[in-house]
């Protein structure tokens, strides 16, 4: 069999390894400069001066299972303040769902912000991330753009959530997932149960979440291939009684992280599973959305299938074999962006026979698209300011379409030689498609 080549260059030639070596050196330098920033080392007084909201509502907060801020007016005079995060989120969700003023406009999404970290303290985070948390809290405590409730779930809070609301999954399956995968599942589950806005710790809101949806985002639009029309009929002569604020047509808000031509191979060369793929570093939902239920159902079914396979093939060594098999699954497709993309597009296909690639923004300047009650925002919404390579229509951070920015400082990221070499091989040569994209 002939060795694969690229313009005559063998993948085993010295020139290939020289090019790969140079790529890895540059990758490591860039990676280290972004991801290995020192954690906060500020003294208490300086911390309080620079980040007064984070200091008050997180760093010096005393509660179980995490830290939280609930606007004082949301708690009745005859109610005791909650002592743990589960009681706190139940209270806030109940109050917000009863009052449209406490929801993202044109939607039923309650103004609750969910984030998660190992512990509900910020002294293990670098100062950029602390500043992002400060901005979330600034919007939460604002009388002009809020108020919102804010929840920082720690590891005990995550365990309590799974234990109480998904006991079978907690007892039988949760330990099979890595901490990163558990966080992936948490974000879906917490929005499914209580509703709200989820943002990774390394995300910063660029606009108040209460204003993330505009009338133009929900307006009717037509798929130019099928001729089908979707969206909400805004007030007009044809629809004089339409009232998007009263009807509140949105129940799920998602954003794109990949937007490529399905006819090309650019999506997998950039490491994506689908040509048009959703991000999961930010999302927002009303409680009990069926897309989020489908995500949990699909995940449970995958775990069940793995367990049955291992039981058949390795019954004598079942526990160890099961963990080994689960560890070989790709987190990106198991619990990550590809998983939420699959759940969304399959649900829309079943409900409306919807053509998923129609949500692309490449051909219309990056327009948001409402399909059923799912609003898919363009790539600029949650991924603005991308560079020239892999831009996919992303506009600058200052663009009005930019709602949130992601600095990609995920705790799961670390240098992995095979991952970086696979990235080089896919990008430059169009090979190594199935190599892992996640550090082992």
N, C-alpha and C positions, 0 to 999 in steps of 0.2 A: 504494500500500500504506500502511495506517495505521501510524504510528509506535507502537511498544510503549509502554504506559503502566502506571502503578501507581496505582490509585485516582485516575485522572485526571491523574497527573503524567507528562508526556512525558519520555522519556529525553534529550531535547535541550533541555529547558526550563531556564531560569536556576535554578529551585528545585532541580532534580536536580543540577546542577553545584555548587551551594552545599552541598547535603548531601554530595555526593561529596567535595568539598574538605575539609569538616570531618572526614569519616571518615578521609581520607588523612593529615591533620595529626595526628589522634589515633593512627592506626596507626603513623606514623613515630616519634612520641614514645615509644610503648610498645616498638616494635621496637628503637629505639636504646638504650633503657634496659636491655633484656635482652641484646641481641646484640653490642653494641659495647663490652663491658667490656675494660679494659686487660689485656694479658698480664702474667704474673708478672714482677715486677721485684725479687724478694727477693735479697739477698746469699746467698752459699753457706751461711754459718753459720745464718742465719735460716731458709733453705729446709730445711736438715737438721734444725733444731729442730722446725719445724712439720710436716714431712712426712718422717719418718725412713725409712719403708719405700720411698717413691718415690725418695728420695735414694740409698738403698743399692742398690735393685734396678733402677733405671732411670737416674737422672741420672748416677751414677758407674759404671754398668755398662759393661763393655767386651766387646762381641760383635758379630758381623756380622749384618746384615739386621734388626736390632731389639734388643730387650732381653727378658729372661725370668727367671722364678723357677721352679725345679723343686725340690720338697722334697728335701732331701739324701738322705733314705732311699730315694727313688725311683731313685737312681743307684748301681749296684753298686760294690763296692770295686775290682773289676777293670776298671771302665769309666772312660774319660777323660771329663771334662765336655765337653759339646758346645761348639763354637766358633761355630756359626751357628744361626739360628733354625729352619731346616728340620731339621737334625739334632736340635735340642732338642725340637721338637714330635713328631718321629717317635718319639723315645725315650719321652717322656711319654705319648703316646697308647698305645704298646705296653704300658707298665707299667699304666696306668689301665684299659685294656680287659681285662687279665688278672686284675683284682682288684675285685670288686663293692664293696668298702669305699671305692674311689676313684671311685665313680660316684654321681650323684644317686640317692637312694633310690627304690625302686620303678621304676627305669629302667636302661637300658644307656648312659646319657649320661655320658661320662667327665668328671671334674672338671678340665677345662682351660678357662681363660678366655682368649678372644681379643679384643684390641682393636687398632686401627690408627691411626697418625698419620704425618704427613709424615716426621718423624724421631723417633728414640727418645730424645728429650729433652723435658723438660716446661717449659722456660723460655719457650716461645712460647704457652703456654696460660694462661688466667686462673686465678686461685687457686681458684675454685669447682671447676673441672674437675680441677685437681691434687688437691683434697680427695676427689673421687670416685675417682680412681685409687688414692689412699691407702686408701680403704675396700675396694676390690677386693683390694688386696694384704693388708689386714688379715685378710680372710676366707681368702685363700690361705695365709697363714703361720700361721693359728690352729690350735692343737692340739685345740681344743674342737670346731670346726665344719669342719675340713678334714682334712688340708691339701689344697690345690689347686695346680696349676701355672698360671702366669700368663704370657701372651705379648703383648708390644707390638710389632706388626709395623710396620716403616717402609716407605718406598716401595721400597727395594731388596728387602726381604723379600717384598712383594707381587709384584714382578716375578719373583723367583726361584721363587715358588710357581707362578705361571702358566707360566713357562718350563719348569719340570720336569714338571708334571702335566697341563697343557693346552697343549702346544707348538703345535698347529695354531691354536688359538684365540689364543694369544699372538702368533704370527707374522702371522696374517691378519686378526684382528678387534679385538684389545684396544685398539689405538690409536684406533679409531673412537669409543670411549666417553670421556666426560668423566671427570675424576678422581673425581667423586662417584659416577658410574655404575660405575666400576672398583671402588670400595669396596663398592658394593652387591653386585657379583658376588663379590668376595673373601669376604664374610661367608658366603655360601652355599657357596662352594667349600671354604673351610677347614673348615667343619663337616661337609661331605660327605666330605672326605678323612680327617680326623683325629678328628672328633667334638668335642664340647665346648660351651661357652657363649659366645655372641658378645654383646657390649654396646658400643654407641656410646660414644665418649669422654665424652659429656655425660650418661651414665647413672650412677646410683649404686645399688648393691644395698642394699635395706632389710632383707633377711634373708639368711642364709647360703645360697648356691645349693644346697648339699647337702640342704637341707630344703625346697626349693621345691615338692616334690610331697608331698601328704598323702593318706592313705587315702580321704578323702571326695572328693578330686579324681578318682580313678580308678573310683569306685563305679559300678555300673550305673545307667543312666537310660534313659528312653523318650521318643522323639519323639512328641509328642501329636498330630501330624497324620498320620503314617504308621503309628504303633503299633509301630515297630521299636525293639528294645532294643539298647543299646550299652554299652560299658564292661566293667569287670572284676568278676566276682562275688566280693565280699569274703567272708571266712570267716563261715559261718552254719550253721544246721542243714542247710540245703539244699546248702551247699558247705563241708563240714567240712575238706576238704583244701586249700582255697585258701590260697595263701601269696604275697601280692604282692611281698614282698621277695625271695623265691626265684624267682618267675616273672618279675618285672621286666617288666611289660606295656608300658612306655612307651619309645619310641625317638625321638620328636620332640616338643618342647615349643614351642608358639607362643602368642602373646597377641593379644587384640583391641585395635585402636586406634579402630575405629568399630563401633557397635552400634545400629542404627536400625531403624525399622519399614520393611520392604521395600515396603509399600503406600504409603508417603509419598515425597515428594521431598527429605526432609531430608538424606539422605546426600550427594547431589550439590550441594545448596545449601551444605553444609559443606565441599565440596571432595573428597569421597571417590568412588572409582570404583564401589564395591559397598556395599550397605546394611550388610553385615556384613563387615568388612575387617580383615586381620591387620596388626600392626605388624612392622617389621623392625629397629627400633633394638635389639631384643633377641630372641634365639631360642636354642634349645639342641637338640642332636641327637646321636644315636649315629652312627658313621661309616656311610657308604653308604646313607643313607636314600633311598628311591625318590622322595620328594617333591622333595628337593634335586637329584636326578639329572634329574627332569622339568623343574625350573627351568632347568638348564643346557641341556637338549635344546631346550626351547621358545625360549630366547634364541638359541641357535645357528641354529635354524630361521628366526627372525625376521630375523637378520642375513643369512642366505643369501637369503631372499626379497627383501630390499632390494637386495642386490648384483645379483641377477638382473634386477630391475626397472630399475636404473640402467644395467646393461650393455645392455639392450634399448633404452632411451630415450636414453642419452647416452654411447655408446661412445667418442666422440672426446674427451670431457672426463671420463672415468670417475673418476679419483681425487678431483677437486674436487667432482664431482656426488655421489659417494658420501658424502663427508663432509658436504656440505650436507644431503643427505637424512637421514642419521643424526642430525644436529643438530636436525632438525625433530620427531623422535620424542619423545614425552613420557616423561621419566625415571621418573615415578611408575608408569607402566604397562609400561615397558620393563624396568626393573631394580628398581623400588621396591616399596612395599607392595602395590600392586595386582598386581604380577607374582607375588610369593610367594603371595598369596591365590588367584590363578588356578591356579597349580600345585598347591596343596593341595586346593582344592575339586574340581578336575578329576580328580586322582588318587583321592580318596575317592569320587567319583561312579563312576569306572570300577571300583574295587575292590568297593564295597558298595552302589552305587546310592544314595549318601547325599545327603540334602537339606541343602545347605549352611547355609541360614538356621536350621536347628535348633540350631546352636551359640550362638545368641543367649542373652544372660543377662538380657534385659529382662523376661522373664515369670517367672523363678524366683529373683530376687534376686541374680543373678550367679554361677551355678554353673559350675564347670569341667566339661568334657565330654571323655571319652576315646572316640575313634572309631578302630577298628582299633588301631594303636599310636601314634596322633597325639593328644596331649593339647592341647586348646585351652583356655587359661586365660581367665577373664573380664577385662573391660576394666580392672578395678582392679589386676590382677596387674602389668602393665607400664605402666599409664597412670593411676595413682591421682591424686587431688587435682585433678581437672579442675574448672573453674569452673561456674557455673550454666548458662551457654549452652554447648551441646554436651557436656553432662555424660554422657549416655548410660549412666547407672548407675554411673559412677565414684565410688568411695568415698574417704574421706580417706587421706592418706599413712600415717597411723598404723593403718589397718585391717589386721587379720590377713591379708587376701587380697592386700595390697600386697607384691609381691616386689622390685620395682625401680621407680625413678622416672626420668623423662626430662625434662631441663631445656630441651630444644629450643634448644640453642646451636649447631646445626649450622653448619659452616664454609661450606656452600653458601648459607646464608641471607643475602640482602641486599635492600635496598629496591628494588622494581621497580614503577614507576607503574602499568603495565598489569596486573600481577598483583594489586596492591592494589585497583585499580579493579574488576577482575573479581570479586574476593572480595566487595566491597561490592555489586556488581550481583547476584551470585548470592544473597547472604544476604538482602538487603533486598527485591529485586524478583523473585527467582526466574528471572532471565535470565542470559545470558552463560555458559551451562553449559560450552561448549567452549573458553572462554578458558584460556590456559595458567596453571597454578598454580605454575610454577617460574620464577624469574628468568631472563631470556634472556641 
